[in-house]
Amino acid sequence: MDLNFEQFFLKYEAVVKMADNAFDKVRASHSGCIKCKIGCSDCCHALFDLTLIEALYINHKVKEMVDGDKKLRLEEKANIADRALFKLKKKAYKEFEGGKSEDDILKDMAEKRLRCPLLNKDDRCDLYEFRPITCRLYGIPLSIGGKGHTCGVSGFQEGEQYPTINMDIIQTKLYEISDELVKSFGSKYSKMSEMLVPVSMAVLNNYDREYLGIPDREKCADQKK
């Protein structure tokens, strides 16, 4: 039996709408500071991870919209990105073991650039309408873990006061949806809702029952007969 995540996707899309509305409000009041435009792909090279519900959503949309040679090319790009990211994370882990502070490591990682596999040769997102929330809010002031962040090419100036989106609140909502999903399907992996993965793995993963730790009820019923 195929897994149906539709009710959770609807909840996720409600958070997406909330994020889009927040972006629009900031753009309405500070349009001169926002430099987002067609052809700008600065956000498409930033490193960030997806919650379980986001990863499932991206994976579903890729399967729904991409096939044939285009799918093969996307998977190839995702594999390249994932290998590069693994090397970056391995280096960061060694630095942490060597005594480098977590804050310094996170700062260094935030400055790394890695091309998103969803970015095509024309510097356009192949999944733009369904892009992650981080991509949607990139370009306006954000608060993450109590610290301010904004796009490096924006016109927002350090030290000035601007409307700021609290990403921790959004992230909490995404974790809650993920946790509800995991519990609803009876996954044996109770901590799966805390899982974070890059876009590359969201593209490549096969989110089937085995991966998600969800028992096949029909199979279990047959075994009991």
N, C-alpha and C positions, 0 to 999 in steps of 0.2 A: 504493500500500500504506500502511495506517495505521501510525503509529509506536506501538510497545508499550513503555511505560515501567514495566510492572508490577514487574519484578525490582528496579528502583531505588526504586519506591514502597515496596516491602516493607522495603528497607534504611532508607529515610527513616522509616517507621513504627516501626522498632526504636529510632531516636533519639528519636522522639516518646514512646515508652513509657519510655525512660530519663529524659527530662525530666519526665514525669508522676510517675514514682516519686520523683524528687528533690524535686519540689514536695510530694508527700504526706509525705515524711520531715520536711521543715521544718515543715509544718503540724501534724504529730503532736507535735513538740517545742515549737512556739511558736504554738499555735492562737490565742492571745489577740492576737497581733501581726498576724495576717492578716485583713484586712477584706473579702476577696472575698466577694461575695454576689450573689444574683439582683437585677438592676436596677442594679448598679454597672457603669458603663461607662468608668471612668477610663482603663483601658488601651486602650480603643477610640478614643482621641483622641491617642495617642502616635505620634510619627513614627519609623518604622523600615523597613528594606528586607529583602527576601527573597532568599535564594540561589536559584540556578537550579532545584534540585530542589524547593524549597518552592513556587516560583512555578508550576512545572509541575503540582505536586500540587493546589494551590489552583485553577488553571485547569481541571484535569481534573474536580475535584469540582463546580465551578460548572456546567460543561457537563453533568455527570451528574445534578445535582439541581435546577437552576434553568432554567426555560423560560418561554415566553409573555410575558405582560405583566410578570411578576416579573423576568424576565431583562432586559427593556427598562429597567425602573426601576433595576435594579442597575447596568447599563451607564451610565445617565445619572448616577447618583451617583458612579460610578468616574471618569467624565469630569470632573465638577465637582471631585472631590478631586485629580485629576491636574493640572488647571489651577492650582489653588491651591498645590499642592506645587511646581510649576514656578516660580511667582512667588517662593516662599520660597527655593528653591535659587538662583534668579537673583540675588536680593537678597544672599544669603550669598556668592555668588561675587564680586559687585561689592565687598563689604566686604573679602573676602580680597585682592582686587587693590588695594584702598585701604590695605592694611597691617594690617588686623585679624588677630590671631593665630588659628591654626586651632583652638586649645583654646577660645578665647572664642566663636568661631563655632559650634563643636559644642555648647557649653554653651547658647547662645542657641537653637539648633535643637531641643535636647532639651526646652526649655521651651515650644515652639510646640505648639498644639493643632489637630488636624485630624481631623474625623469620618471614621471608616473607612467605606467604601462597603458593607461587609458588615453594618453596624449598622442594624437596621430601626427603624421608627417607635416600637416598644415598647422601644427600647434593649436589644434582644436580638440576638445574632449569628446571622445566617442560615446560617452555616456552623460553628456552635459545635463540633460533634463533630470537625471537621477543621481547626480554627483553627491558625494558625502557632505555632511553638514559643515565640516571644517573648511571645505572648498567654498561653500556658500557664504561663509562669514569672513573669509580671508579678505583683507583689505580695509577692515574697520577695526577700531580699538577693541581688544579682548582682554579679559582678566582670566588667567589660568593659575590656579593655586595661589591666588592673592597677588600675582605679579602681572603687570601690564605688558601687552604685546600688540604689535600692529605690523602691517605689511611694510617692507623696506622701501617700496617705491611710492607709497602713499604720501599725502601732504600733511598728515597728522604730525604735529611737533611735540617732542618730548618735553614734559613739564607743563603743558597746557591741559586744560580740563575739557574732556569730550564725553559724550554718551558712550558707555562701555558695556559690552555684552559679557555677562558672567558665564564662561564656558563650563564651569563646575556644575552649575545648575542644569545645563543641557546634558552634560555627561551623566549626571545622576539619573535623569529621566531615561536615558538610553540604557543604563545599567538596570533600571527597574523593569523596563520592557523585556530586556534580555533574561532577567531572572524569572519573570512571569512565564516566558516562553519555555525555559528549561524545566521549571516545575510543572507546567501544564503537560509537557510531553513525557514526564517521568524519567528524565535523563539520570543515569547512574553517576554522572559527573556533576556533583552539586555545585562545584565552583566554576563550571563552564561559563556562567553568565559574567564572570569577571575577566574572561579571556579577551585579549586585544591582539589584532593582527593587522599587518600592513595591507594596502590595496592589492599588492601583488598576490598575497596568499588568499585574499577574498576571491580573486579571479580564478586561482588554480585549485582551491580546495573542492573536494566533493562532499558536500554537507548531507551525507546520507545518515541512516539510522545508526550504523556502526560508528561513524565519526562522532556523532552527537551523543552516543551512549543511550539511545532510545530503544527499548525492547520492542520487538516485532510481536504485537499481541496475537496476530493470527497464527504465527509460527509457534508461539508459546502454547496457544490453545490446542494446536494439532499435537504437540508433544505430550500434552496431558491426557490425550484420548487413549 
